[in-house]
Each structure stands twice: as structure tokens, then as C-alpha cells.
């Protein structure tokens, strides 16, 4: 260990990444001293003897093949017969289209290499994207090429044909024509497509007795119902986070899992600039039971048991009333019922805390904002909006606009009710035919309605979907659906922006879109997806000038931007009826004891992305777990259950380090129980268990099967409602893969954080206060002169970064980074070039959270370069630390010597087994690496070179600032990552590097990193800080 | 004396023979195994006997009539079959090669041209970056206008690339003359090259990532 290192035993770290690190157990320290976890370097499948046998055989083969390779193999160039217009081979083209995930509509630009879509970027003109993307949208391209895609029609699980399906269904539909659709049910997700809604209308007009069921397991129904009560109209709340100075989030993870989170994250980051000063920088209060990424950026995170969240907001509202706000009678009742619905004792909350919080909100009337999470009951939503109105926020930070998709979905009740009604009908035997359109109710329906067993009573069940999932296998027919990049579609985002989704490629298999299937089955005017969409819009905008308009829509990716009229504050006249319907304990959240919260996983959502390997391997932002879900419990509940957080670290052969053997617990609710590993997550509310849905796919295709544990059987209420459960320790253990402690940086000041008060007093605090003592910074070598020409550098603003991880997926898509699988992650062989470190700070029970993206720092004095025996990693004149794959012989000395631990080694031949379809996703501008080669962040050098050639071809020797955007920075919703020429004093990156918050990591080693960070500055309420200080 | 006297020299000659053999083997691989010998002269049979000598040489067609993306993108581009048919729907319709060409086009099949100039997959060469800086086709492809059947004339090895990247003057000329393969500079070729290097800001880079990414 370096003598520069602070002795970890002397001082417990204030920033820590796991409980083991906090405790600094001897095993943990032993692990830190290795640069790769134990076992990472050993071959997995072969022992030494087998290895020698295999090697002997390959030498023999090499000798044979050596004889006839005198000339290289014949290679053909196949030109077009008729060349497409504007296509320059080797130059990607970008097409605007639209991605829909549930209710979330995002305009994107898709990069296409000679007809082969390879990467999703945000559409700067689309308000939900503004140039950035979410990780689900970013990863959705992999589903197109997935070898697990459904490719064939199945009847009772056996291979069939489309003709057989059309032929089999024709008499069924004819029968419905005679009886008006009696017994016909169509189940789909939330509808956001106007042309699809037109088909739905057509079907319900032709078959008046048929019923359409809108079922979305994770939905915003509560928010909708609550708003209807509070405002009296079917509106959506549009938050103007950029003009909010004080935000209270009530279980709202608005930076990651709520609707429009990408735009919200961007707006929120803009308010977090500490240079705005005390008057300008926003302050975020957050009440939650889980630990969300939004909780990580909050200035005050208040841990509240799930059932107590309504009461917590009600207490704030009551305090506001005490401080002079006048609630109307209906609203007072809201407060009362929220308080009564909560089971716990109100005394748990510090009255001073609530009063300071309320005073802070009241002092910012018109510039404060209450956000309520989608999983909260309608009552809490209504209350949140009542408080917003009283604080004068309606019209400034909250606008109400009639929901543009309301009309598409209004004839179906809320999802939770709709699926129950459907199951009841199926049980009664009145459902003759059920079409499940791009939905997986067999997996996602609440367990107590026994959807699967009732499905067998349906005579004709049809499942349309992109993969052969649980519903496909339970249904009579499964028909394969085309990917969204293979057909035409359209969508309205919640703010009213309408956009066309255009295909980038013909269907890879014989598949149809949902519109095409329904159009053919029910004899719609148009059959092809293009005609369906085009016909719909032509009938709306008229044939005159349509072609010109259509071309413009396709080019821009937008038909019209959200110009929805503001429907004003509305009236609460319907409040009494609303209260009557929703104040009962069932609608509130009265549950007690140990409470379980179930909600969607941030990566695999409700399960629909479980077969996407990028999202499976992407560490869950808070726990850094991948390939599994677990029961998250707080340290206090763990203590109560007698669970110790143990990491088994063995230095000799046996269990490799980095493997997390976690004790299993059994979570029981009613007649259902689920055994799964417990993961102690600091900062969870006491007596709370959180389990993510979407894992544990039983008959999922490919990799989805066997990953994690299915918590849907425990779900007998709406997603996100607290459920009272019994928990017991089973005694067995389960191995989880977690990237949390790999490449630990010991207790050096890697992440630097202060509060606004400190920053205003000492703007340079990050550089001054955290610097380790160090010897003079002198280099052994003569240093290069980097003062001329273009010199690349990067800054990452820790204040903007919220840890959403989209940069990791974007980097994976751009740079052909392979997926390694759970077993390899356990061995510490994950390949992500960006490691999004998550540090806990402070108290174990109630810690803060900081994220830091750690990637190649492109050191000017790079330690890796000095030790490479073959010069496979060298420095460019423009300051890039280059990695030359073809020279690398795999000594791994560079990774040994890298103080940042950002180099990744191809331990296995991960790229050799790609199927033909997977190969199509690969970026042709980046080498696909082979076994035995080191790799790491290149600052997206392929984009630098393309930009350079582009500008030079036009005779421009200087690349303007902003012309080169690395994949991570392009996808980042908060603009936390800035890249550019640090020699140009006017470039954004140079300005940021001159900022007082700028600091480099481990600069005491004289590495001179080109990637630097801007310290995190929080804006806590001084009055509340005083409270907590006086309490301790 | 069991062995005759001359056997004393056997170990010596054996050593000499072995040394010569070893040197020859190394030399054979070093010399004939280099791209200069393995690659240069590669002249495969093409599916259609297209003559560059006739089209580019005698008729003086500009290279960019067919290879029209050479100054726009990475690849010079093998022309689409319809480009050939621009003229050959009128000219020499009955020639057996044109009949073959039309058959490919009618069947919707690409003509399977055999690649001659091939760089390894880890090399990201860009035609436009070179052509727009005054590097003529001739520098890498030779006098294609004199070839009936195109063959490789340069080794296209990394050392060969680096020779030019370190001293490009000999290969830089007026951008208007890039496709004039018969052009020779009046006066000092290097002097002429340096003039256009200044004019076009030619500063070839030798960083690894210039070509390897």
C-alpha cells in the first residue's frame, strides 16, 4: 500500500460503499489489495491438464492450417443494383422515430449503417427527450436483434403458420359479427397511439358488445384518479421543475421512474447550480420508504414507513394550515382521512422537522412544488394538489392540461379494476375469445385473481408479442409481433406532442405490428402499418399538401409539439364524491407490522425488459446488483431478524471474492410466500421490505428465465401499496452478483461534497480541504508539451449526476461492449467502461448517497502506459490515452498499475458466439475485441475522428466546441458530462475546468487526469441541520 | 581409429549448414512473407471483364464517375450496377460481359466483384480524408488507367502507410489533378508537394487512434 494512503483503521470512512467497507473487516481489506477479485484471473471451465490438452490440439491445428494460407481468402464486394439516394457507404444516417414504453413516449433519432439500425439517440426537438434518452429506450435496440425474439406462430406451443392463424380465427370473428361481439375481450397496454385508437374505435363500433381492457401493471391510475378528484377534470399535471425553488417529493422518484423523467431530470439539474446562490438554488425534500436515485440527490431525505407516507404529507399540510394557509372543507377532510388511514403513530415524526419544512415551503409560495409518486393512493395525490394550490403553485410550477390520451383509454376502468373484471368474466365463462395484445398478464396479473387458471376457460386465447413469454405459452395461439423499428406507428406523449414512429428496417422475421394484426382480423380500412398511420393522419389533416407535411413530420420526428391549453386550477366540487369513494382504509394504506413494497425494477421494468441482456447486466443504481433482484431491508430490520451482512471473501481456492452469499428470507403474505435473498440496504425505512417486480420469469425466453425471484404472487393490491407481511430467515444462502465493491479506492477523497454554506464561504473547498498530503509533484520522465493544438478533456458534474445509469448503456451500445453474465460478474469480469460508483455518506441507518461515474481519466502521466511491455497503450498528441487492441498481449500490467481501476480485460471469448442478428447491432466504427485484450474508455475516439475528417473535408482545420459529443454525454439527461478542447479557453469544458468546484481524483499521484469532477454541493435547510445537530 | 579423419569436420559443417538454413528460413519469411510479396501483384479474376484501361485510360472517364463517394466518405464505393447500365443500355449491348451484367441486374443480384485492396478490420481508413488533402488515387492504387485487369501495386502495410504519413510531400498534388493519373509534376516534385501541403494544411497524424479504434 502506498505511504500516501490514510490509514483506514485509524479513521472510519465518512464515505463508504458497503457495510463491510464501513466496518473495515480484515477480509474486506485483504480484498482491496488485489486489483482483480480472487478468481478473476483463473480460467473457469478448464483445469490445467485440460488446458494443456486443448492447447496441444490447437497448436497441431495451427500447424496444419499454416500450410495452405499462402494468400488471403477471396473476399467479395457486393454493390447495390440500384443505389439508394444520399447513401454514402460508411457514413451513418439518422432517422427520427418514436419509442413507447408503457405510457412514456419519447422521440428518438436512430443511427443507421447502410440499413442496419445500431444506436438510439434522443431527438433534441422532442420535449420528452430534448436530445437525451432513458436507459430503457437506449437498450430497446437490442431487443430487435435478440436471438430470443419470437419468430414463429405457435398453436398450443407447437409451430404453426400465419395462414393457419388467419384461417383459424376467421370463423371466430364471423361469429362475433353475428352476435355483436358478445364474449370478445381485447387486452392491451395503455394506448398512446392515435391510429391504434382509431382501430380500437372501429372494432368497438363494429362489435358493440366486445370489451376493451387496458391493463398496465405499473401505471399512473392513482395519479389520474386523485387529480380527477382534486381538479374535477381528466387532466395530467405538468410540472415546471425549472421554476421550483423548494420541492417536496412524496415518494416520487421523478428523476428515474416517473413519467417524463428525462425532461424532469434535465430541468431539475438546471436548478441545482450552486452558483445560483441561496436564493436561486433549489432544495429538495423527499419522503420515501425505499431508496431511490431521487432520494440520493435530495437535500433532506426523510425515511418514512410505506403506510406512513400519506400521514407524513398530511402532517405537512396541517402544519401549513397552522401557519396560515386556509384549506377548504373537502381538503381538510383529505388531511384527516390521510392521517386516519395511516396505521403508525404520528409521533414518530419530529414536529420541528415538519414545521421547518412547512415554513420553508410557505416562504416560497408560487415557487414551491409538491410531487406525489405514482404508487401513492389517489387520496395522497388529491392532497398533494390541494397543497400545491394553496401554496399558489398552480399556474407557476404546476399546470393542469387535459390528458391527450384520456379519450383513447376512457372506456376501460383503472388497470387494477379492469384486470379483476376480466378475470371474473373469464371465471364465469362469458369470455369466448381473449386477444392479449403486447401484454403479459399471465406473469403480471395479481396472484389472487388466478388469471392463468381462468385463461383455460377461454375458448380462443391469442397472444401477440415480441417474445414467447408466460402468456404466449398459456394461450392457444401465439403470434410474433414486429419490433418498433420494423413497422409504422404514431404516438402522443403526455404533453400533447404527436410523433410518427417510422421503421428503420424491414421485419427480420415474418412478424406484424399490433395495428396490422387487428386491422386484418377485424377488417379495418387499411392493412399495412404505413397505410394505417398515413391514412389516419390524412383523414385528420386533409389530402391537400399532405405529402409535403408528411415528409416534414418524418424528418423532424414530430407532427406537432405539445400546445395543450392550460385547463386552469379546476374546481374541487367533486371532492365529496371523491372522498366517499377513496377515503376508506382499503384505498388508503392501512397496513402494519413489517411492510412490503413491490414496484417495478428500474432496469427490467415490470418484466418486459427481462430478456434484454444490457439491462440485466446494468447494475441496479442503488444496490449495484445485477442479474437478480433481492429483498432490500434496512440495517435495523436485519438486526431484528438476526441477519449479518456477510461477504464471503476467501483468499485461497474455494469461494471467489466478489461473490455475495446472502441469507435467504421467506416473505409470507396470506397464502403466498416467497423465499429470496435479503440485501441489507442502508437508508431503508425501518420494518420495510422492498422487492422489485419483473424478475423471476418462469418461462421467459432466454436469459430472463432463472434470473431473480418473481414477487408478483405476493401482489394482491395495487403495485406500490404497502402490504403487511411476515418475514423469517430460512437458513440457506443465495449467491448474488454485485459490482459494488470491485475496484475499491480505499479511503481516499474520491468524491467531494459540501453544502451551499461551505461553498459560498470557500468556493475552492473541493480542491483545498480534501487534498491528501503528498510529496512534490515531479515526474520521472520529461513531460510532454500539451499546450498546443486540440487537447481533449472531460468534466463530470457530481451535482447534476443522479446515478440513472443511462451513460453506461449508451457506452455499451456505442462501443460494442460485451455482456459477460452473472457468473463472470461474480468474478469481477464485467466489461462496462463506465463504472458508476455509488458511495454512502454518514449514518448507517440514514445515509446520504453520492454517485460518481468512473471511467478512464486519460491521465497525462498515465501509469498504465509506463508498464506496458508492448506499447499497446500509448498517448496521443491530443492527450488521449490510446488503447491499441492489436498490439495488446494481455499481460494486464496496465490494469495493475491503474490507480482508478478503469481498465477492463476480455477474460473470455465473449464476442465469438454472437448470432448473425446480434452482429447486426455492432457499431462498425469500433473494433469488436477478442479474448486476451485490454480495453477501456476511449473518449469515443471514433466520434472525434469522424468529426475531424468531416470538418477538414470542408477545409475547416478547427473543430468547433460541441461538435464532438461522446455517447455517454449525448445520452445524459442532465448534461453532467461535458467534453471538449481544453486548450480553447471559450469551450464549455475549459470554462468548467476553471470553475472553483473542479477537482481531479488522486491528483496527489501526479497522474494529471484529463477527466475531472465538479464537487457536489447540497443545499440543506440550515434550520433543519441545527435540529439534527442539537439532537445529537 | 574408428572414424576416418574427415569426420572431424562434420560438426563444423553441420553447424554451418544449420546456421545457413536457419538464416534462409528467417529470410524467406521476412522477405517473401511480407505484404510486399504476398499482397503486391494480387490480380484476381473478376466476374465481369471490366477494363479500367479502356474506360479510365482510353476514354478518359474520371474515376469519380463510378467511385463517386471517394471524396465524401470512408469508402470510394464500387458503383451500383445501374451506373454501368447508364451507358450500356445503349452501347455494346450484345457483348457477352454486358449480357452477364444485365442478367445480374435483372435478377436483382449484386455483381460479386472480388476485393483486391483489403485492409485489416482494425484499420479505419478514410478515402475522403486523403483525397481532400491532395493525395491522388495513383499513390495507393498505381496506374489503374493502364490496367486491363486491376492488380494491387502497393503493399498497403502499416510501414508503407507510415512512410507517407511521416513524409507526405511526394504524394501531395493539386486537388484538381487527383484523378489525372498520367499527370507528372513539372520541376521538383517535392517542391510542388510542399506548396500544396501548405495550401491544404496537410499535417498527417501518426497517433495510433488515427487509424485504429
HADDOCK unambig.tbl for C-alpha pairs under 7 A between the chains (distance, minus, plus):
assign (segid A and resid 71 and name CA) (segid B and resid 38 and name CA) 6.65 0.50 0.50
assign (segid A and resid 74 and name CA) (segid B and resid 114 and name CA) 6.91 0.50 0.50
assign (segid A and resid 75 and name CA) (segid B and resid 114 and name CA) 5.87 0.50 0.50
assign (segid A and resid 75 and name CA) (segid B and resid 115 and name CA) 5.46 0.50 0.50
assign (segid A and resid 76 and name CA) (segid B and resid 112 and name CA) 5.75 0.50 0.50
assign (segid A and resid 76 and name CA) (segid B and resid 113 and name CA) 5.53 0.50 0.50
assign (segid A and resid 76 and name CA) (segid B and resid 114 and name CA) 4.50 0.50 0.50
assign (segid A and resid 76 and name CA) (segid B and resid 115 and name CA) 5.30 0.50 0.50
assign (segid A and resid 77 and name CA) (segid B and resid 112 and name CA) 6.12 0.50 0.50
assign (segid A and resid 77 and name CA) (segid B and resid 113 and name CA) 5.28 0.50 0.50
assign (segid A and resid 77 and name CA) (segid B and resid 114 and name CA) 6.06 0.50 0.50
assign (segid A and resid 77 and name CA) (segid B and resid 115 and name CA) 5.81 0.50 0.50
assign (segid A and resid 78 and name CA) (segid B and resid 110 and name CA) 5.45 0.50 0.50
assign (segid A and resid 78 and name CA) (segid B and resid 111 and name CA) 6.13 0.50 0.50
assign (segid A and resid 78 and name CA) (segid B and resid 112 and name CA) 5.41 0.50 0.50
assign (segid A and resid 78 and name CA) (segid B and resid 113 and name CA) 6.48 0.50 0.50
assign (segid A and resid 79 and name CA) (segid B and resid 78 and name CA) 5.89 0.50 0.50
assign (segid A and resid 79 and name CA) (segid B and resid 79 and name CA) 6.40 0.50 0.50
assign (segid A and resid 79 and name CA) (segid B and resid 80 and name CA) 5.34 0.50 0.50
assign (segid A and resid 79 and name CA) (segid B and resid 110 and name CA) 5.74 0.50 0.50
assign (segid A and resid 79 and name CA) (segid B and resid 111 and name CA) 6.80 0.50 0.50
assign (segid A and resid 80 and name CA) (segid B and resid 80 and name CA) 4.72 0.50 0.50
assign (segid A and resid 80 and name CA) (segid B and resid 81 and name CA) 6.60 0.50 0.50
assign (segid A and resid 80 and name CA) (segid B and resid 110 and name CA) 6.09 0.50 0.50
assign (segid A and resid 81 and name CA) (segid B and resid 80 and name CA) 5.03 0.50 0.50
assign (segid A and resid 81 and name CA) (segid B and resid 81 and name CA) 4.66 0.50 0.50
assign (segid A and resid 81 and name CA) (segid B and resid 82 and name CA) 5.90 0.50 0.50
assign (segid A and resid 81 and name CA) (segid B and resid 105 and name CA) 6.08 0.50 0.50
assign (segid A and resid 81 and name CA) (segid B and resid 108 and name CA) 6.58 0.50 0.50
assign (segid A and resid 81 and name CA) (segid B and resid 110 and name CA) 5.83 0.50 0.50
assign (segid A and resid 82 and name CA) (segid B and resid 80 and name CA) 5.75 0.50 0.50
assign (segid A and resid 82 and name CA) (segid B and resid 81 and name CA) 6.58 0.50 0.50
assign (segid A and resid 82 and name CA) (segid B and resid 82 and name CA) 5.61 0.50 0.50
assign (segid A and resid 83 and name CA) (segid B and resid 80 and name CA) 5.68 0.50 0.50
assign (segid A and resid 88 and name CA) (segid B and resid 69 and name CA) 6.28 0.50 0.50
assign (segid A and resid 88 and name CA) (segid B and resid 73 and name CA) 6.18 0.50 0.50
assign (segid A and resid 89 and name CA) (segid B and resid 73 and name CA) 6.80 0.50 0.50
assign (segid A and resid 89 and name CA) (segid B and resid 75 and name CA) 6.18 0.50 0.50
assign (segid A and resid 89 and name CA) (segid B and resid 77 and name CA) 6.97 0.50 0.50
assign (segid A and resid 90 and name CA) (segid B and resid 73 and name CA) 6.39 0.50 0.50
assign (segid A and resid 90 and name CA) (segid B and resid 74 and name CA) 5.64 0.50 0.50
assign (segid A and resid 90 and name CA) (segid B and resid 75 and name CA) 6.55 0.50 0.50
assign (segid A and resid 91 and name CA) (segid B and resid 73 and name CA) 6.38 0.50 0.50
assign (segid A and resid 876 and name CA) (segid B and resid 207 and name CA) 5.29 0.50 0.50
assign (segid A and resid 877 and name CA) (segid B and resid 207 and name CA) 6.97 0.50 0.50
assign (segid A and resid 882 and name CA) (segid B and resid 208 and name CA) 6.98 0.50 0.50
assign (segid A and resid 882 and name CA) (segid B and resid 209 and name CA) 6.58 0.50 0.50
assign (segid A and resid 884 and name CA) (segid B and resid 208 and name CA) 6.88 0.50 0.50
assign (segid A and resid 884 and name CA) (segid B and resid 212 and name CA) 6.78 0.50 0.50
assign (segid A and resid 926 and name CA) (segid B and resid 213 and name CA) 5.71 0.50 0.50
assign (segid A and resid 927 and name CA) (segid B and resid 122 and name CA) 6.03 0.50 0.50
assign (segid A and resid 927 and name CA) (segid B and resid 213 and name CA) 6.21 0.50 0.50
assign (segid A and resid 941 and name CA) (segid B and resid 213 and name CA) 6.82 0.50 0.50
assign (segid A and resid 942 and name CA) (segid B and resid 213 and name CA) 6.31 0.50 0.50
assign (segid A and resid 949 and name CA) (segid B and resid 129 and name CA) 5.77 0.50 0.50
assign (segid A and resid 953 and name CA) (segid B and resid 129 and name CA) 6.47 0.50 0.50
assign (segid A and resid 953 and name CA) (segid B and resid 132 and name CA) 5.84 0.50 0.50
